[in-house]
Amino acid sequence: NIGISNFELPDLNELLSSCKVVPQIYQGNAWQLWFRPEVLQRLREKNVLYQAYNVVNGIVTRESAAPRAYRVLADVARAKNADVGTVVLAALKRRGVATIPRASSPNHLAANAPRAV
């Protein structure tokens, strides 16, 4: 099996149009899912799993980059009595995106656990 990471769409298209073995997994930054959705779409067309890294750190801690979106996440988290990071992980899971959450404390570990998501 082959895995790739951090390809931009033109490079991804070039690879997918010429490869004999289609990659099974693509690893990319979680931000790419919102700002380059065409990458996820292209991967889905080829049945390649998207695995997101930098999920909580890249989204939750960047409140200033997208304050309105963060407020929505925070509202959902309050309504579900959950952590904002857990809401993000659950949303990605529903979209069929695998995640690599990092846990730097027992609270993070509990929030990232499959039963929480």
C-alpha positions in Angstrom: 0.0 0.0 0.0 1.1 3.5 -0.7 0.4 6.7 1.3 1.0 10.3 0.4 0.9 13.5 2.3 0.5 17.3 1.7 0.0 17.2 -2.0 -1.5 20.3 -3.6 -4.3 19.6 -6.1 -2.2 20.0 -9.3 0.4 17.5 -7.9 -2.3 15.2 -6.7 -4.0 15.2 -10.1 -0.7 14.5 -11.9 0.1 11.6 -9.5 -3.4 10.1 -9.8 -3.5 10.4 -13.6 -0.2 8.5 -14.0 0.2 6.1 -11.1 -0.3 2.3 -11.6 -1.1 1.8 -7.9 -3.5 4.3 -6.4 -2.6 5.5 -2.9 -4.7 4.1 -0.1 -4.3 7.1 2.3 -3.6 10.8 2.1 -2.4 12.6 5.2 -2.9 16.4 5.3 -3.4 19.3 7.6 -7.0 19.6 9.0 -7.2 23.2 7.7 -6.9 22.0 4.2 -10.3 20.3 4.5 -12.0 23.7 4.8 -9.8 25.8 2.6 -9.1 23.3 -0.2 -12.2 21.0 -0.3 -11.4 20.1 -3.9 -8.5 17.9 -2.5 -10.9 15.9 -0.4 -13.3 15.6 -3.3 -10.6 14.3 -5.7 -9.4 11.8 -3.1 -13.0 10.5 -2.6 -13.3 10.0 -6.4 -10.3 7.7 -6.2 -11.5 6.0 -2.9 -8.4 7.4 -1.0 -8.9 7.9 2.7 -8.1 11.4 4.0 -6.3 11.3 7.4 -6.2 14.7 9.0 -3.4 15.8 11.4 -3.2 19.0 13.5 -6.9 18.7 14.1 -7.4 20.3 17.5 -4.3 22.5 17.5 -4.9 23.6 13.9 -8.6 24.4 14.3 -9.6 25.0 17.9 -6.6 27.1 18.9 -6.9 29.3 15.8 -10.1 31.1 17.0 -8.8 34.4 15.7 -8.5 33.1 12.1 -12.2 32.2 11.9 -14.1 33.8 14.9 -17.6 33.2 13.5 -16.9 29.5 12.8 -15.4 29.1 16.3 -18.5 30.6 17.9 -20.6 28.1 16.1 -18.3 25.3 17.3 -18.5 26.6 20.8 -22.3 26.9 20.6 -22.6 23.3 19.5 -20.1 22.1 22.2 -22.2 23.9 24.9 -25.4 22.3 23.5 -23.8 18.9 23.6 -22.0 19.4 26.8 -18.8 18.6 25.0 -15.3 20.0 24.4 -14.9 22.1 21.2 -12.2 19.6 20.1 -14.5 16.7 20.5 -17.1 18.5 18.3 -14.4 19.0 15.6 -13.4 15.3 15.8 -17.0 14.2 15.5 -17.7 16.4 12.5 -14.6 15.0 10.7 -15.7 11.5 11.6 -19.1 12.1 10.1 -17.4 13.4 6.9 -15.4 10.1 6.6 -12.1 11.7 7.6 -9.7 9.8 9.8 -8.0 11.9 12.4 -4.7 11.8 14.4 -5.7 13.6 17.6 -2.9 14.4 20.0 -3.4 14.1 23.8 -1.2 16.1 26.1 -3.3 15.6 29.2 -5.7 13.1 30.7 -8.6 15.5 29.8 -7.5 15.6 26.2 -7.2 11.8 26.1 -10.8 11.5 27.4 -12.1 14.2 24.9 -10.4 12.3 22.0 -11.6 8.9 23.0 -13.9 7.1 20.5 -16.8 7.0 22.9 -16.6 10.8 23.3 -16.6 11.4 19.5 
